[in-house]
Amino acid sequence: MSSVELRSRLNISSLEDYRTKCDLIFLYKLLDHTTDCSDLLSLINFRCSTRILRDMPVFSIKHYHTNYGKFSPINRIQTLGNDFSQSYDLVDTGFVRFKHCLTEYVRNGR
C-alpha cells in the first residue's frame, strides 16, 4: 500500500497541505490581530493601488535573486495569501468560516 493510499484511508493530509493550512491560519491571525506581533506585521507588504481591480493581489511580493529569499517564510505566506484570496475572502471573514474555506481550498488542490 502506497503512502498516498494510506493517508487517504486514514484521512490524514500531506505535510504540504498541513504547512499550507498552518501558514494561512498564521497569516489570518496576524492580520486579524489575534496574534499580536507588530514586528512581523510590518514585514507584510500590502498592495495599494489607486484603482480597485477585482483580480488585484492583496500583497506585493518582493522579487529576490536567490531561492533563499524567494522561499523565505514571509514571502511564502504572502504568496499563499494572494493565491487564496483569488477564490476566497482572506480578511473579512470569521475564523470558523475562514477554516471552512481553507479546508475547501486545500481539498481542491489550491
C-alpha positions in Angstrom: 0.0 0.0 0.0 1.5 3.4 -1.0 1.7 6.3 1.4 -0.9 8.2 -0.6 -3.4 5.4 -0.3 -2.6 5.0 3.4 -3.1 8.8 4.0 -6.3 8.7 2.1 -7.6 5.7 4.0 -6.7 7.2 7.4 -7.9 10.7 6.3 -4.5 12.3 7.0 -3.4 15.3 5.0 0.0 15.5 3.4 2.7 17.6 5.0 2.5 20.1 2.2 -1.3 20.6 2.8 -0.6 20.8 6.6 2.0 23.5 6.1 -0.3 25.5 3.7 -3.0 25.4 6.3 -0.7 26.5 9.1 0.8 29.3 7.0 -2.6 30.7 6.0 -4.0 30.4 9.6 -1.0 32.2 10.9 -1.4 35.0 8.2 -5.1 35.3 9.1 -4.4 35.6 12.8 -1.6 38.1 12.1 -4.0 40.3 10.0 -6.9 39.8 12.5 -4.6 40.8 15.4 -5.3 37.5 17.2 -1.5 37.1 17.0 -0.1 40.4 18.2 3.3 40.9 16.7 3.8 44.3 15.1 7.3 43.4 14.0 6.0 40.6 11.8 3.1 42.6 10.6 5.5 45.4 9.5 7.1 42.8 7.2 3.9 42.2 5.3 3.7 44.3 2.1 0.2 45.3 1.2 -0.5 46.2 -2.4 -2.1 49.7 -2.5 -3.4 50.9 -5.8 -5.3 54.0 -6.9 -7.6 51.8 -9.0 -9.6 49.0 -7.5 -9.4 45.9 -9.6 -11.1 42.6 -9.0 -8.2 40.3 -9.5 -5.6 42.5 -7.8 -3.4 40.6 -5.4 -3.7 41.7 -1.7 0.1 41.5 -1.1 3.0 42.9 -3.0 5.7 40.2 -3.3 9.3 41.3 -3.3 11.5 39.8 -6.1 14.6 38.0 -4.9 17.6 36.8 -6.9 18.1 33.7 -4.6 16.0 30.8 -3.7 16.7 31.6 0.0 14.9 34.9 -0.4 12.2 33.7 -2.7 11.1 30.9 -0.3 11.5 32.9 2.9 8.6 32.4 5.3 7.2 35.9 4.9 7.4 35.7 1.1 5.8 32.2 1.1 3.0 33.3 3.3 2.2 36.4 1.2 2.3 34.3 -2.0 -0.2 31.8 -0.4 -2.3 34.7 0.7 -2.5 36.1 -2.8 -3.4 32.7 -4.2 -6.0 32.0 -1.5 -7.6 35.5 -1.9 -8.3 34.9 -5.6 -11.0 32.4 -4.6 -11.9 33.3 -1.0 -12.0 36.3 1.2 -8.9 36.5 3.4 -9.7 39.4 5.6 -13.4 40.0 6.0 -14.4 36.5 7.3 -14.9 35.0 10.8 -12.4 32.4 11.8 -14.8 29.4 11.6 -15.8 30.4 8.0 -12.1 31.0 7.1 -11.2 27.5 8.3 -14.0 26.0 6.2 -12.8 27.9 3.1 -9.2 26.9 3.9 -10.2 23.2 4.0 -12.1 23.6 0.7 -9.1 25.4 -0.8 -6.6 22.6 0.2 -9.0 19.8 -0.8 -9.4 21.4 -4.3 -5.6 21.3 -4.8 -5.0 25.0 -4.5 
